[in-house]
Amino acid sequence: MIRIVLPAHLRTLAKLNGDLELEVKEPVTQGSILDALEAAYPMLRGTIRDYGTLERRPFIRFFACGQDLSYDPPDTPLPDAVTEGKEPFRIVGAMAGG
Amino acid sequence: MSKVRVLVGTRKGAFILTSDEKREDWKIDGPHFGGWEIYHATGTPADPDRLYVSQSTGWFGQLIQRSNDGGKTWEAMGNEFAYDGVPGTHKWYDGTQHPWEFKRVWHLEPSRTDPDTLYAGVEDAALFRTSDGAKTWQELPGLRNVKGDLWQPGAGGMCLHNIIISPDDPNRMYVAISAAGAFRTDDAGKTWRPATHGLKSSGELPDAEAEVGHCVHSIAMHPSRPEVLFMQKHWDVMRSDDCGDSWHEVSGNLPSDFGFPIAVHAHEPETIYVVPIKSDSEHYPPDSKLRVYRSRSGGNEWEALTKGLPQSDCYVNVLRNALAVDTLDSCGIYFGTTGGQVYGSTDSGDQWSPIVRDLPAVLSVEVQVLP
């Protein structure tokens, strides 16, 4: 099971109280996690990545194991700690500044 | 006794204000979707408890919410707004052509007869339609064929923010687009033509009477007089008596003819309302006095409505979708400000009082009268 942490607004949208665990087909990548997430929670479609291009929205970041994985290609395998469920895959809303 | 429900969209959520028909005591419910920008929230004439909300942020994009119980519960609906075919290009700030890119929904306009049918005006400017209660959306692409390559965003974005469905002919609609103009269809959106003859924008356009490029801020119509339209343009208050084929100015004695919203009294088709703003670079009221101006002659002669509104040190704005009228016998007028106040009048604007004072900046106000 893959552990996923969503930003608060998306947890509310998906009607989730806490963090999320999902079965994700291997190889576990950003893309396969988002495919599984959007299949389980269709209301999240379009909120993390673009409908058409599947590109990450500009103010969304992907963190795991203390690293910013946002710029990795979406088919890059994720760290073992994520695939083994030891560390969460964190979907983060970028800082607004100001 | 009837009830009144005011739907308020703000920078940080939606609020639902309810009262009985006396409109003296109000219940404030919200925020719904706290933290999200609510560009528009509206009810549907065919089913008053069916509500739709446009919800967005820069982080997570666009959502459409639907309620079937007057706002007690909500369901996220379809949010895929894909332009028809190859999106094409429009004019960019540097004069080059730039691809159409969806950003947000500015306005939702329900059918008068079917609660599942709804139009959405979006940025980058285009018109979408749903006929399944907002599960799926399809563009009406003919609009962008009207010299769309010449449309150029203004500072506020290239947004379609106003949709009017003619009450006597649902095939006839009007839309307004910032920095592009006003457009009309007579065939339910298949084909469109500019409705800009008579508009003059000498300060904003190299050709003051160009067919497209005028910055139309708002259009209003009285249902009993569908051939008569009123427009608040960037500068100038305008009137058309021929379904938008031609326009003439009716700014008259207004202290400033810049502004955003315009509305028509529910029972008096020649009584109209605007909120003058000082200028296009100073988005606050002239003389720091918040005044609604009313004309009972369809324009040109205007009177200031000030009772109950701040008459000193006021620097708020009233945005294009933030003025609405109810249909009770004594017509109620409502508007919201960028300072977070929602003001109401129960006597056609003679006297005003705040319904709520400290909301986030108000983006839209709609009102329903419920049985």
Interface residues (C-beta under 8 A of the other chain):
Chain A: P7 H9 L10 L13 M43 R45 G46 T47 I48 Y51 G52 R57 P58 F59 I60 G93 A94
Chain B: G35 W36 T57 G58 W59 F60 G61 Q62 L63 A76 N79 E80 A82
